[in-house]
Amino acid sequence: MNYKEQIDLTKVPKHIAIIMDGNGRWAKEHNQPRIFGHSKGVVSVRDVVEGAGEIGVKHLTLYAFSTENWNRPKLEVTALMQLLVSTIHKEAENLNKNNVRLSAIGDLSSLPDSCLKELNNAIAKTSNNSGLNLILALSYSSKWEITNAIKNIINDVENKKLIPTQINENTISDYLCTKNIPDPELLIRTSGEIRISNFLLYQIAYSELYFTDKLWPDYRKNDLFEAVVNFQKRQRRYGLTEEQIIAE
Ligand code: FPP
């Protein structure tokens, strides 16, 4: 089924976040090494980024490498970093042509120099673009982000830049990596796992969650459109009653 034509383009989520999962299992099913699954995952990234742009998504956050992923076998970590470097290098011009702005969240200082350099080049090259904001979560975890935010808040309080009694929910948001980016309205996870895995914990307080059995290397823009169609059928109540929502 073609889901794109079912989408109400006036109600597309401004921010979609995706936990891209299942590369390893996809590779295993195809009798290939795990990194082969990651390489195939890049094809999905390209297609989904294109699809998000087509329907007018403003921000797309992709969980590409978690803080915990550093504990994977060294060979896989090295191969993943190399894949990131080569993909960002190859795709930067294409992203630019398509008016996509690249950005990144996470403990970026822990990335290898070659990766950070390529990333910063692509970020600078695309910084004036006004289309989709593609946010790569790299060496990211929510617990790391929140811990960091608390440290920075304490520092600013000590330096009298912040008054404790004035701290509210928006202040916390302002100290997260996603400052100035609206919270995701839709969070998608592929591969049949039903968990959040330390991703955007503060930001997804009211996100709609969508889980699919498809493994990431099989995921395409039509699957994204299907998730958006599903999202548009949901009633978002934010703690109110159904009657209150209808009366609004
Ligand atoms: C999860 O699958 C996937 C990752 C940890 C890496 C995702 C990276 C890519 C798709 C390639 C590069 C991306 C960009 C943005 C250039 P898994 O390895 O956990 O799979 P498994 O659960 O089946 O083992």
Boltz pocket constraint, residues with backbone or C-beta under 6 A from the ligand:
constraints:
  - pocket:
      binder: B
      contacts: [[A, 20], [A, 21], [A, 22], [A, 23], [A, 24], [A, 25], [A, 26], [A, 37], [A, 38], [A, 39], [A, 41], [A, 42], [A, 45], [A, 62], [A, 63], [A, 64], [A, 65], [A, 66], [A, 69], [A, 80], [A, 83], [A, 84], [A, 87], [A, 88], [A, 136], [A, 191], [A, 216]]
      max_distance: 6.0
